[in-house]
Amino acid sequence: MGRRKNNKSSDNNESSTKVSDSNPDRQQHNTITRFADAEEDDATASSILDDSVAAPVDGTAIEDEAMCDADVSMIDGEDDKTSADYYFDSYSHFGIHEEMLKDVVRTKSYQNVIYQNKFLFKDKVVLDVGAGTGILSLFCAKAGAAHVYAVECSQMANMAKQIVEANGFSNVITVLKGKIEEIELPVTKVDIIISEWMGYFLLFENMLNTVLYARDKWLVDDGIVLPDKASLYLTAIEDAEYKDDKIEFWNNVYGFDMSCIKKQAMMEPLVDTVDQNQIVTNCQLLKTMDISKMGPGDASFTAPFKLVAQRPKSRATHWKQTVLYLEDVLTICEGEAISGSLTVAPNKKNPRDVDIMLKYSLQGRHSAISRIQYYKMR
């Protein structure tokens, strides 16, 4: 999965359109503040992605062993972890938590939901799945929760314990280190489950199945899951300059032909913040998942889309956008539309990875193209 070093935009009238996703903004509804957002060839679609879509998804999340590392004490000040250790335990790296905490849209959304709905948390038992530094647990405790169980699998659990103690919430927050699927809570049921499980492309490296496992095992019948809904959107952008730099680069590398790499490079989605001036179509909802009701298999789906040339706007988050580069250069004029479908499924070998199939078609004044492309988020 690539990342862009510098954002680039172009004012060319002829647009090479690419596809990206947008993570949902949050909005308020009535008294309770909620997390919310504002087919071709069906027979073929059912068997694509190496049968990933049709493959059953086990209700128990397959956690990477990486998420629980060896016992290296962060409290004792040992600093002998190498890049290999962080590869296998990326959430022990402080930089990841700094990036998430500094994402004001993300963190303030959780804070606002909790603080503006204190009546939901008053005297309730809360489970924080993937607690990290414990920031969501602290919000819940401050909102009046009777007790919060903060479960974190990485070594950051040690830091979370210190943070809880330093802020005077040791009597309200219990930090538990381990996998949700393996730990035992001191209680049989909880009233609320809260988690920041979303990944790039919403579903990449996410903890959704872990949240669903916790929901089914511990949540009371009338309990609350936050966020309760998550949505995936699609739009098209103009990004010809950067695509040329990323893809066409392989045609001549210091005088050598490495163009055989281009096909693989095209299959690797790019994660970056897309400049609003690059967006050339509407932003269409592909999928909304109801976390309180869905099953693990519901994260696999095929959704039709129709993108019409215009310029919408959105706010940036640390999830950024995921860009799927097209093999073709599409020239789209105002009022014309790109139609097709997007199929998403967890990879069969590693459910934290995502397999994507994009079908698209444009029948315009300057472009008449239909194609199927495959992508792998690794």
C-alpha positions as CSV (number, residue, x, y, z in Angstrom):
1,M,0.0,0.0,0.0
2,G,1.7,3.2,-1.2
3,R,1.7,6.6,0.3
4,R,2.2,9.9,-1.5
5,K,5.0,12.2,-0.4
6,N,3.5,15.4,-1.8
7,N,0.0,16.3,-2.8
8,K,-0.3,17.4,-6.4
9,S,-3.1,18.9,-8.4
10,S,-3.7,20.0,-11.9
11,D,-6.0,22.4,-13.6
12,N,-6.1,20.5,-16.9
13,N,-9.5,20.5,-18.5
14,E,-9.1,16.9,-19.6
15,S,-9.2,14.8,-16.5
16,S,-7.6,11.5,-15.9
17,T,-10.0,10.2,-13.3
18,K,-9.1,7.9,-10.5
19,V,-11.2,6.4,-7.7
20,S,-10.8,7.1,-4.0
21,D,-12.8,6.5,-0.8
22,S,-13.8,9.0,1.9
23,N,-14.2,8.2,5.5
24,P,-17.5,9.3,7.1
25,D,-17.9,12.6,8.8
26,R,-19.9,12.7,12.0
27,Q,-23.2,14.5,12.6
28,Q,-25.7,14.9,15.4
29,H,-29.3,13.6,15.4
30,N,-31.9,14.7,18.0
31,T,-30.9,14.2,21.6
32,I,-28.4,11.4,21.1
33,T,-25.2,12.3,19.2
34,R,-24.4,9.4,16.9
35,F,-21.6,8.5,14.5
36,A,-23.1,8.7,11.1
37,D,-22.5,10.1,7.6
38,A,-23.9,13.1,6.4
39,E,-24.5,-4.4,-11.4
40,E,-22.8,-5.8,-13.9
41,D,-22.4,-9.5,-14.6
42,D,-23.6,-10.8,-11.2
43,A,-22.5,-14.3,-11.9
44,T,-18.9,-13.2,-12.5
45,A,-19.0,-10.9,-9.5
46,S,-19.9,-13.8,-7.2
47,S,-16.7,-15.6,-8.0
48,I,-14.1,-12.9,-8.3
49,L,-11.2,-12.1,-6.0
50,D,-10.2,-15.7,-5.8
51,D,-13.6,-16.5,-4.3
52,S,-12.9,-14.1,-1.4
53,V,-16.4,-12.7,-1.5
54,A,-18.0,-16.1,-1.3
55,A,-15.6,-17.4,1.3
56,P,-17.1,-17.6,4.8
57,V,-15.6,-15.1,7.3
58,D,-15.1,-16.6,10.7
59,G,-16.9,-14.7,13.5
60,T,-13.7,-14.6,15.5
61,A,-11.2,-12.1,14.3
62,I,-7.9,-13.5,13.2
63,E,-5.6,-11.3,15.0
64,D,-2.0,-10.9,13.9
65,E,0.4,-12.3,16.4
66,A,2.0,-9.0,15.8
67,M,-0.6,-7.3,17.9
68,C,0.7,-9.0,21.1
69,D,4.5,-8.8,21.3
70,A,7.1,-10.1,23.6
71,D,7.3,-8.7,27.1
72,V,9.5,-5.6,26.5
73,S,8.9,-3.3,29.5
74,M,8.1,0.3,28.4
75,I,7.6,1.3,32.0
76,D,11.1,0.3,33.0
77,G,12.5,2.5,30.3
78,E,14.0,-0.2,28.1
79,D,14.6,1.1,24.6
80,D,16.0,-1.9,22.8
81,K,13.0,-2.4,20.4
82,T,14.1,-2.5,16.7
83,S,12.2,-1.7,13.5
84,A,11.4,-5.4,13.3
85,D,9.7,-5.3,16.7
86,Y,7.6,-2.4,15.6
87,Y,6.7,-4.2,12.4
88,F,5.3,-7.0,14.6
89,D,3.8,-4.6,17.1
90,S,3.1,-1.3,15.3
91,Y,0.7,-0.1,18.0
92,S,3.5,0.0,20.5
93,H,5.0,2.9,18.4
94,F,4.1,6.2,20.0
95,G,4.0,8.0,16.6
96,I,0.8,6.1,15.6
97,H,-1.0,7.2,18.7
98,E,0.2,10.8,18.3
99,E,-1.1,10.9,14.7
100,M,-4.5,9.6,15.9
101,L,-4.8,11.9,18.9
102,K,-3.9,14.9,16.8
103,D,-6.6,14.0,14.3
104,V,-9.0,16.5,15.7
105,V,-12.0,15.4,13.5
106,R,-11.6,11.9,14.8
107,T,-10.8,12.5,18.5
108,K,-13.2,15.4,19.0
109,S,-16.0,13.4,17.3
110,Y,-15.6,10.7,20.0
111,Q,-15.3,13.3,22.8
112,N,-18.4,15.1,21.6
113,V,-20.5,12.0,21.3
114,I,-19.6,11.0,24.9
115,Y,-19.7,14.4,26.6
116,Q,-22.9,15.4,24.9
117,N,-24.6,12.1,25.8
118,K,-23.5,11.7,29.4
119,F,-26.9,10.3,30.3
120,L,-25.9,7.2,28.2
121,F,-22.7,6.6,30.2
122,K,-23.9,7.6,33.7
123,D,-23.3,4.6,36.0
124,K,-22.8,2.2,33.0
125,V,-20.2,-0.4,32.5
126,V,-18.1,0.3,29.3
127,L,-15.8,-1.9,27.3
128,D,-13.1,-0.1,25.2
129,V,-11.9,-2.4,22.5
130,G,-8.4,-1.6,21.3
131,A,-7.9,1.2,23.9
132,G,-4.4,2.4,22.9
133,T,-3.5,5.2,25.1
134,G,-6.9,5.0,26.9
135,I,-8.2,8.3,25.6
136,L,-11.7,6.9,24.9
137,S,-11.8,5.2,28.3
138,L,-10.8,8.5,29.9
139,F,-13.7,10.3,28.1
140,C,-16.1,7.6,29.3
141,A,-14.9,7.8,32.9
142,K,-15.2,11.6,32.9
143,A,-18.7,11.3,31.6
144,G,-19.7,9.3,34.6
145,A,-19.3,5.6,33.7
146,A,-19.4,3.3,36.7
147,H,-16.5,1.3,35.3
148,V,-14.5,1.1,32.1
149,Y,-12.5,-2.0,31.0
150,A,-9.9,-0.9,28.5
151,V,-8.5,-3.8,26.5
152,E,-5.3,-3.3,24.6
153,C,-3.1,-6.0,23.1
154,S,0.1,-4.1,22.4
155,Q,2.7,-2.8,24.9
156,M,0.9,0.5,24.9
157,A,-1.3,-1.1,27.6
158,N,1.5,-0.4,30.0
159,M,1.5,3.2,29.1
160,A,-2.3,3.3,29.4
161,K,-2.1,2.1,33.0
162,Q,0.2,4.9,33.8
163,I,-2.0,7.5,32.1
164,V,-5.0,6.3,33.9
165,E,-3.2,6.5,37.3
166,A,-1.7,10.0,36.4
167,N,-5.2,11.3,35.8
168,G,-6.8,9.8,38.9
169,F,-9.1,7.3,37.3
170,S,-7.6,4.0,38.6
171,N,-10.7,3.3,40.6
172,V,-12.9,3.6,37.4
173,I,-10.7,2.3,34.6
174,T,-9.2,-1.2,34.5
175,V,-6.6,-1.7,31.7
176,L,-6.4,-5.3,30.5
177,K,-3.5,-6.4,28.2
178,G,-4.4,-9.1,25.7
179,K,-6.7,-10.1,22.8
180,I,-10.4,-9.7,23.1
181,E,-10.8,-13.3,22.0
182,E,-8.6,-14.6,24.8
183,I,-9.2,-12.4,27.8
184,E,-11.8,-12.8,30.5
185,L,-13.5,-9.8,31.8
186,P,-14.3,-9.5,35.5
187,V,-18.0,-9.0,34.6
188,T,-20.3,-11.1,32.5
189,K,-21.9,-8.2,30.6
190,V,-21.3,-4.6,29.6
191,D,-23.7,-1.8,28.8
192,I,-21.6,0.0,26.1
193,I,-18.8,-1.1,23.7
194,I,-16.7,1.7,22.3
195,S,-13.9,1.3,19.8
196,E,-11.9,3.1,17.2
197,W,-11.6,0.1,14.9
198,M,-11.6,1.8,11.5
199,G,-8.6,1.5,9.1
200,Y,-7.6,2.9,5.8
201,F,-10.3,2.3,3.2
202,L,-12.4,1.8,6.3
203,L,-11.8,-1.9,6.3
204,F,-8.0,-2.2,6.0
205,E,-6.2,-3.7,9.0
206,N,-9.4,-3.0,11.0
207,M,-10.7,-4.6,14.2
208,L,-14.3,-4.9,13.1
209,N,-14.5,-8.6,13.7
210,T,-13.0,-8.2,17.1
211,V,-15.7,-5.6,18.0
212,L,-18.4,-7.9,16.7
213,Y,-17.0,-10.8,18.8
214,A,-17.0,-8.5,21.9
215,R,-20.5,-7.4,21.1
216,D,-21.9,-11.0,20.8
217,K,-20.1,-12.1,24.0
218,W,-20.5,-9.3,26.4
219,L,-23.0,-6.7,25.3
220,V,-26.4,-6.6,27.1
221,D,-29.4,-7.1,24.9
222,D,-30.3,-3.4,24.8
223,G,-26.6,-2.3,24.8
224,I,-24.9,0.4,22.7
225,V,-22.0,0.1,20.3
226,L,-20.1,3.2,19.4
227,P,-19.7,4.1,16.6
228,D,-23.0,2.4,15.6
229,K,-22.6,3.0,11.9
230,A,-19.8,3.4,9.4
231,S,-19.9,4.3,5.7
232,L,-17.7,4.0,2.7
233,Y,-17.9,6.6,-0.1
234,L,-16.5,6.7,-3.7
235,T,-15.5,9.7,-5.9
236,A,-13.3,10.3,-8.9
237,I,-10.2,12.6,-8.9
238,E,-7.8,14.1,-11.4
239,D,-4.3,13.0,-10.6
240,A,-2.4,12.6,-13.9
241,E,0.8,14.2,-12.8
242,Y,1.4,12.0,-9.8
243,K,0.2,8.9,-11.5
244,D,2.8,9.5,-14.3
245,D,5.5,9.9,-11.6
246,K,4.4,6.8,-9.7
247,I,3.5,4.4,-12.6
248,E,5.3,5.6,-15.7
249,F,8.5,5.9,-13.7
250,W,9.1,2.2,-14.2
251,N,9.5,2.6,-18.0
252,N,13.0,4.0,-17.6
253,V,14.8,3.6,-14.3
254,Y,18.4,5.0,-14.8
255,G,18.3,3.7,-18.4
256,F,16.8,0.3,-17.6
257,D,13.3,-1.0,-18.6
258,M,11.5,-2.1,-15.4
259,S,8.0,-1.7,-16.9
260,C,7.1,-5.3,-15.7
261,I,6.6,-3.7,-12.3
262,K,3.9,-1.3,-13.6
263,K,1.1,-3.9,-13.3
264,Q,1.9,-4.6,-9.7
265,A,2.2,-0.9,-9.0
266,M,-1.2,-0.3,-10.4
267,M,-2.7,-2.9,-8.1
268,E,-1.4,-1.2,-5.0
269,P,-3.8,1.5,-3.7
270,L,-2.4,4.8,-2.6
271,V,-3.3,6.2,0.8
272,D,-3.1,10.0,1.0
273,T,-5.1,13.1,1.6
274,V,-6.6,14.2,-1.7
275,D,-6.7,17.9,-2.5
276,Q,-10.3,19.1,-2.9
277,N,-9.4,20.7,-6.2
278,Q,-8.6,17.3,-7.6
279,I,-12.1,15.9,-7.0
280,V,-14.1,16.0,-10.3
281,T,-17.4,14.1,-9.5
282,N,-20.0,13.7,-6.8
283,C,-19.2,11.6,-3.7
284,Q,-21.4,8.5,-3.7
285,L,-22.3,6.3,-0.7
286,L,-21.2,2.7,-1.4
287,K,-22.0,0.9,1.9
288,T,-23.2,1.7,5.4
289,M,-22.6,-0.9,8.1
290,D,-24.7,-1.1,11.2
291,I,-22.2,-2.2,13.8
292,S,-24.9,-3.1,16.3
293,K,-26.6,-5.6,14.0
294,M,-24.3,-6.7,11.2
295,G,-22.4,-10.0,11.0
296,P,-18.7,-10.5,10.1
297,G,-19.6,-11.5,6.6
298,D,-21.4,-8.2,5.9
299,A,-18.0,-6.5,5.4
300,S,-17.8,-8.3,2.0
301,F,-20.0,-6.6,-0.5
302,T,-20.6,-5.4,-4.1
303,A,-22.0,-1.9,-4.6
304,P,-23.0,-0.2,-7.9
305,F,-22.1,3.4,-8.4
306,K,-22.6,6.3,-10.8
307,L,-20.2,9.3,-10.6
308,V,-21.3,12.5,-12.3
309,A,-18.8,15.4,-13.0
310,Q,-19.0,18.0,-10.2
311,R,-16.9,19.2,-7.2
312,P,-17.9,18.2,-3.7
313,K,-16.0,19.0,-0.5
314,S,-15.0,17.1,2.6
315,R,-12.9,17.4,5.7
316,A,-9.5,15.6,6.1
317,T,-8.8,12.9,8.7
318,H,-5.8,10.7,9.6
319,W,-7.6,7.9,7.6
320,K,-7.1,10.1,4.5
321,Q,-8.4,8.7,1.2
322,T,-7.5,5.6,-0.7
323,V,-6.8,6.1,-4.4
324,L,-7.3,3.4,-6.9
325,Y,-5.4,4.3,-10.1
326,L,-7.0,3.4,-13.4
327,E,-5.2,1.9,-16.4
328,D,-7.1,4.3,-18.7
329,V,-7.0,8.0,-18.9
330,L,-10.7,9.1,-18.8
331,T,-11.7,12.4,-20.2
332,I,-15.0,13.3,-18.6
333,C,-17.0,16.4,-19.4
334,E,-19.5,18.2,-17.1
335,G,-22.7,16.2,-16.9
336,E,-21.2,12.9,-18.0
337,A,-21.0,9.9,-15.7
338,I,-18.7,7.0,-14.8
339,S,-20.8,4.0,-13.8
340,G,-19.8,0.6,-12.5
341,S,-19.5,-1.4,-9.3
342,L,-17.0,-1.9,-6.5
343,T,-16.5,-5.3,-4.8
344,V,-14.7,-5.5,-1.5
345,A,-13.7,-8.6,0.5
346,P,-11.2,-9.5,3.2
347,N,-8.3,-11.5,1.8
348,K,-8.7,-15.2,2.5
349,K,-5.1,-15.7,3.8
350,N,-5.0,-12.5,5.9
351,P,-8.5,-11.0,6.7
352,R,-6.8,-7.8,7.8
353,D,-5.9,-7.2,4.1
354,V,-8.5,-6.2,1.6
355,D,-9.1,-7.4,-2.0
356,I,-10.9,-4.9,-4.3
357,M,-12.5,-5.3,-7.8
358,L,-13.5,-2.2,-9.7
359,K,-15.7,-2.4,-12.8
360,Y,-16.1,1.0,-14.5
361,S,-17.5,2.3,-17.8
362,L,-17.6,5.7,-19.4
363,Q,-19.4,6.5,-22.6
364,G,-18.6,10.2,-23.1
365,R,-17.8,12.6,-25.9
366,H,-14.1,12.1,-25.6
367,S,-13.8,8.6,-23.9
368,A,-15.6,5.3,-24.4
369,I,-14.1,2.8,-22.1
370,S,-15.2,-0.3,-20.0
371,R,-12.8,-2.2,-17.9
372,I,-12.3,-4.4,-14.8
373,Q,-9.4,-3.8,-12.4
374,Y,-8.2,-5.6,-9.3
375,Y,-6.4,-4.1,-6.3
376,K,-4.8,-5.5,-3.1
377,M,-4.5,-3.5,0.1
378,R,-1.5,-5.1,2.0
